[in-house]
Amino acid sequence: RQKRRRIRWIVFTGAVGLSPQLLWAVLAFVRHLYAPEPSPIPGGLWRGATLAAGAGTVVIPLGVAYAVVRHRVFDIAVVIRRGVQYLLARRALQLLLALPATALVLTAVVHRDRTIGELVGQNAGYLWLIVAMGLSLRHRESLSRWLDRRFFRQQYDRERVLAGLLADLGRLTRPGDVSPLVMAQVDYALHPNEVHVWFEGDANPPPEALLTRIAEKGAGPDVPLTGDPDLPEGMCLAVPLGVSDERVSGVLMLSEKRSEEPYSTQDLSLLSMVAKQAAMVRENLLLREDISEERRIRTDVLAHLGPERVNLVKECPVCGLCYDSTEERCSRDQEKLGLFLPFPRMVAGRYRLDARIGQGGMGTVYEAMDGRLHRTVAIKFLLGSAMGRAQGLRRFRREARAVARVDHPNIVRVYDHGDLEPHGAYLVMERIRGVTLREELRARGPLSGAAAAEWFGPLLDGIAAAHSEGIIHRDLKPDNVVRVRGDESPDLVKILDFGVAKVRPADTTGDYLTATGAVVGTLGYQAPEQLRGLDVDARADFFALGVMVVEALTGRWPFSGESYSELLAAIVLEPFHLPGDDPGILALDRVLQRCLAKDPGDRYASATDVREALVPALRGCPEFVS
């Protein structure tokens, strides 16, 4: 294979180097036979073009040297694609943009006696080059994807296969099925000589020393492996398998590709995302098995607890009303009551549970009466199994205190929190009665720009207050934003559910509510770095906000797909622009481009900056016609 590649490189560079000279020789012959005298092409220009054609032969010795000297020769298509990627890198384009601009400025300085028209006329090439580089810099991501689709289809399909693996993982029902699926799909997509997946608890678990090194290294899938005695021979890439960098439970090992092509940045990014998702799916499946066993044990325990021992809360499975353990049927719909939580109806001797009002992945929310202050509150219960047992409960307590510090009219107030035996916790918040943005969109359809501004202006005020305390929401969506109608006072927009919020390291002493690397949030609103399981900052909230703005104005997500994998690929890879060419739409689209940028570095730096740009753009945007 290497011999064939060396021959192809010599033939290819020979053809590339000699083709311009051969073509120019044909043109010179035709010019000599048929061109009029004097020639319409100036002699100086002709001589310069002749030299340029001859200069192309320099690639011949370079290609021969590469084919002969290099121990491992990459395929021509691999080198061309990697070269195009480097050329389209942001810094390379910025440098190429600076060169003609600098040359144009120097020309103007040297020839100060000439008019602008003369300078532009004589240096038009510089201007066109600046325009071309500027457009390439602005559209580098879409241009790179178009080149992959058009000329490097195998690499483009590879990304789709790995993204599709995420959807396949979501359909598994047994923990033991995770490793075979990951191995098969990674082998199909990347074609390594060997691929291994090891999890703790497997028949042949990964070497403990390797897991320790990966855990110490933290973020990043690329771990140096040369000469490692703990690994099979030939391994060159290790990707940690874990829901967070602090909880590495396995490792995905790959040897070099059969094509001998190096692993690209896109490969590493997708492998990291697959690894986090695989670990999370496996942990959830293991947790489901544990919960089934817990449920069986809890049922046995509850069956032996008589009402005289503890007043466990019973609730109606239909309407959610809560009752004492002595009651048998719901007074509203006559349904038989059930025991759904192993908690007393009177929590902490103070809060009487009255009705279930919501349920999600992080816990269940009840309406309750505060017997001490005689006010209605909302209580959210979180079970230890949903938060990593004792460690998760410690994080919850610390960050509940942090959220309680944020006293802002646009953020739901936290009144109290506490522990519940044996493995649970509760959070007491103000009871909000209003209309969520989701309900508003379902009832009215897409909003006008002015109406959307009335939602997102206060929302950004609340986000700014949370960010100022170092708290990142990470699950912004229309369901978590509510408008409280005021009889005499103005309507008030409030942000709900900081259930997966994260406190920045500067405000904590260690781990976070969801540690670095955990994939949290709601699909469709998660930023690309969240989907990859990377650490996130406030800019992840701005991405979710951009999705919400598009949904509020158009009734649709900015990114879509017919399957889970297509949606993931669209969020991570595809650009979005608002439809329409009205100046107001274009102005808003420019704001959204910064909110929805794939790279967090391209997004706004603060919620205040987003508000200053977004709210005026919304008010100046015409209504979209669906």
C-alpha angles and dihedrals in degrees: 000000000000091000091053091049092051091052092048091051092052092047093044096049090044091054093045093048098045100037096077091047092048092048091048091050090055091049091049091052092049090046091052092051103039111013115108123240120277094036116237088225113078114242094236092054091047092051091048092051090048090054091047091053091050092048089065089076089075089083090065097070090038091054093045091048091050092049094047105035102039115089091209119032120200124218116269093243091052093053093045092049093047090048091051090049091052090046091052094046112121096243093046091052091046090053092047089048092051095051099064091037090054091046091051092050092048091050090053091049094048094046099042091147093065126087123249089248092056093047093049092046093051095042102038090127090065091052093050090048091051091050092048093049092046092052091046091051092050095046100030095124097050090042091052092050091048091052090050092049093046105038108011103042095155092059091044092051089048091064090049092051093052091046089050089054088067090061092048091052090056091060097055120113103186129056091224092063094064099077098048092048094049092047094049096047096042089050091050094048103040104021099219118178088240136007127189132184119196128182130182107262094033120127089255105029122194118270109276091225091057093051090049092052092048092048091050092048091055119187122031131060098229110095120173108245107169111139095357107162092203094063137073113261116272100028112142105165133047123189116189116234110213142110087242139012088250093053107050108172101171147347138244110216125195133182121211118296120267087240088054087231112148119247108264129220089255090053092052093046093050093044090052091051092047091048093052092046093047092050092047093049092048092048091048091051091049089047090051089055090048092048091051089054091044090051091052091050092044091051090053091048094047090048089059095046109090122207089251090063100052136351098237115192117254122195140190112253090214109043100015097233113156127228141176117272091254093066121091108186138033113255091214104051103004093239119154110261122235141200106242102156127040091225133107119254091238105061116206088349089284116065118067113202111229108167143354109245104172147002133198144156093283098047150302127289124214134185110235142175118240101221093195099052096023096231135126114251139172120240123199117201121205122190120217091235089065094051107039099271118263097357092052092048091053091051090047093053094049096047093042086062090049093052090046088060091065105091105180131137091232095055125071110252121242113215106175146347137192148157129272124203132277103011112337146091139200136213122204116209139167113279109246120202113187146090121294120222087247091057090045092054092047092050100041105019122223116000129233117249092254092050091048090052089058088059102039099042094064090036090059091047089058093045090051090053092050093047091050087061091049094254120138115195098206094184106065112156137138091270091062098052119076134181116216111208113226122210095206102357124067119272113274126216115210134186115227137194115031086179094133096029119142129214113216115247092251088066098046139051102228139329124025135226087268110018126229110289100027114128105232137160133051121308111248093035099052119108117238091255090055091053089051091052092241126146112277136205136188091297090072087066090054091055091053089047090054091052090050092051092052091047092048093051102038104022090237138088115254089233124046142166139175090239139029091258094050090051091051091048091049093051093048100037116015126083124225133210130178112251116250140051100236110132090238091053092047091050092052091045090058089055092048092050088065093045094048098040113139091222113064088215090067094055129088116286098223142015089245090059090049092050094049091053102034105046096054090044091053093049090050095047119101120230116273118240110225 
